[in-house]
Amino acid sequence: MIKEKYEFSDLVDIMKLLRSEQGCPWDREQTHESLKKYLIEETYEVLEAIDMNDKDKLCEELGDLLLQIIFHAQIAAEEGRFDINDVITGISRKMVSRHTHVFGQDKAETPDQVVENWEAIKKKEKGMNSQTEVLKSVPSNLPALMRSYKVQQKAAQVGFDWDNIDDAFNKVLEEIHEFKDVYKSKNVARITDELGDVLFAIVNVSRFLNIQPELALTNTVNKFIRRFEYIETESAKAGKKLTDMKLEEMDELWNAAKKHFSGTEKQNTDSQNK
């Protein structure tokens, strides 16, 4: 029987029952490994709800993401490793120990000072003796653009950084020039290397602008799909198939799509940058 209101402990008990012999066959057979894809999917659905500014969807998706955490904790508890209370204790201790400006005697009056203190405490806690160890601690399975951003941030913490955005932008132009020198060759390894350098340099510029490249590229992909849908729809109205059209005709519709969505796309970009 469904209750009017549930507490955190209720969700823990529900998952414990689902994993029991009296529970659900699908839930019982899941492992940390098999659940990885769901954890990723639910995380991106939370991000989508935030982008949509849909509070009801955000509430639902946060619940789905929380379920994944409870799921993993229950599996670990059955293995005798840790339980959800250990998870809560761990993150609570981390919040207290790394906010010494709130729970201790340190001073941090700006967000930048907070981040600086956090990183220094984290490095000490993890026993990292070099900045290279800090760079290596960035998860290798992060999306490449996101990982690049974080690695560059951590390198900059010790002064390994451009003095200003103009220098970073000039590096982009330099890398593009090097890419142009090889992209027509048949040396796939060299082409791949130079293309990676271009992308890495562009991420550096985005870092100076405080723009997450992963989100910027996602926005552009969505924009492309909207505009492509427009040219396909408009061509269908004219009784034409895209496969029968010349590129010049499609370009004309593409430019019309840009004008059609100009106001909406600007609003979407502005909302993401807030």
Stockholm file with secondary structure:
# STOCKHOLM 1.0

chainA/1-274         MIKEKYEFSDLVDIMKLLRSEQGCPWDREQTHESLKKYLIEETYEVLEAIDMNDKDKLCEELGDLLLQIIFHAQIAAEEGRFDINDVITGISRKMVSRHTHVFGQDKAETPDQVVENWEAIKKKEKGMNSQTEVLKSVPSNLPALMRSYKVQQKAAQVGFDWDNIDDAFNKVLEEIHEFKDVYKSKNVARITDELGDVLFAIVNVSRFLNIQPELALTNTVNKFIRRFEYIETESAKAGKKLTDMKLEEMDELWNAAKKHFSGTEKQNTDSQNK
#=GR chainA/1-274 SS CCCSCCCHHHHHHHHHHHTSTTSCHHHHHCCHHHHHHHHHHHHHHHHHHHHHTCHHHHHHHHHHHHHHHHHHHHHHHHTTSCCHHHHHHHHHHHHHHHCHHHHSSCCCCSHHHHHHHHHHHHHHHTTCCSHHHHHHTSCTTSCHHHHHHHHHHHHHTTTCSCSSHHHHHHHHHHHHHHHHHHTTSSCHHHHHHHHHHHHHHHHHHHHHTTCCHHHHHHHHHHHHHHHHHHHHHHHHHTTCCGGGSCHHHHHHHHHHHHHHHHHHHHHHHHHHHC
#=GC SS_cons         CCCSCCCHHHHHHHHHHHTSTTSCHHHHHCCHHHHHHHHHHHHHHHHHHHHHTCHHHHHHHHHHHHHHHHHHHHHHHHTTSCCHHHHHHHHHHHHHHHCHHHHSSCCCCSHHHHHHHHHHHHHHHTTCCSHHHHHHTSCTTSCHHHHHHHHHHHHHTTTCSCSSHHHHHHHHHHHHHHHHHHTTSSCHHHHHHHHHHHHHHHHHHHHHTTCCHHHHHHHHHHHHHHHHHHHHHHHHHTTCCGGGSCHHHHHHHHHHHHHHHHHHHHHHHHHHHC
//
